[in-house]
Every structure is written in structure tokens, then in C-alpha cells.
Amino acid sequence: MSFSGIEMTRLFFILFLLLNLSQGSLETDLAGISTFPYIENVWDCSEMSFYLQHELEDRGYNAQVAQRIGNPGHSWVIVVAETEIITIEATTMQIVPFRSDFNRVFRNATDAINHGVPVDDVDWWNYDEISRIREASKGLKKDD
């Protein structure tokens, strides 16, 4: 298979874009993710963490949700990078010092549900604000 100069330039440009999109700054990517006010037992640390995990995974990060069981319990996101593990407090969307006080880690909401976490603790997709954003974005997509 051979490529013309224009095809090679186009292929190089596409690969360059893909690499740069996936190598973005975590801080920049966090700033681009929609946030919503904390509402206890509706939109709290668990839903926020699973939502953030999903959004970061969509952006190419190896993101997981860590949970501390107890009273009080808590959930946050960890991002596994090449040389470090980064902790993100989902309720503030801030990178924080590493936390090791978790009891369990989940790959995503499906993994959590499969391990006995109640659906209503991880169902970020049912939050009304997320539904509104998804509906609004459907109108922005162009049909090819």
C-alpha cells in the first residue's frame, strides 16, 4: 500500500491530533467537564465520582473510583498515569494529595454494580442535569 504526499500529510495530521487529544493536561480536561452542585443522597460523592470516572475514561485516562466504607464513607477518583497515581476529589473537581484510605476500587459503575454496590449509588446517568445536557447535545450533532 502506498500513499501520496497529500495522503501522508493528512494521515500524519490525524495521528498528531489523536496523540495530542489523548495527551492533554489532566487539569485542562477537568476544567472542561461539567459540574453540578452537591445534593446529599442524590448527587453526592459516589455519583460524582462515577460520573467523573466516565468522563475521564472518555478522554483517554485510566480512571477508577476508590471508596472508603464506613461512617462517614466517601468516594473519589484515582487516575493511573505512567509514573504516578493521581487522586481527584470529585465533589470539587480538584487534584488532591494521594489518599490510601480506600477499602475498594472499581473500574466503572458497571463493575461496582456487579460487586454489590446499589445502582442508586452509582447511577450518574439518571441525574436530571446530565439528562438535560445529553438531550441538548443531540440537537447540536449534525447528521452526515
Number of C-alpha atoms within 10 A of each C-alpha: 2 6 9 8 9 9 11 12 12 12 13 12 12 12 12 11 12 11 11 11 13 12 12 13 11 15 11 9 13 18 12 10 12 13 17 13 10 14 9 8 11 17 23 20 25 27 27 28 31 30 26 27 27 20 18 20 16 12 16 12 19 17 28 24 27 24 20 16 13 8 6 6 12 17 24 26 29 25 19 14 11 7 6 9 15 17 22 25 20 25 20 14 19 13 16 11 11 12 15 9 11 15 11 12 17 20 16 18 25 14 12 19 16 11 10 8 13 12 14 14 19 24 19 24 13 13 13 11 14 16 13 10 11 12 11 11 10 9 8 8 8 6 4 3
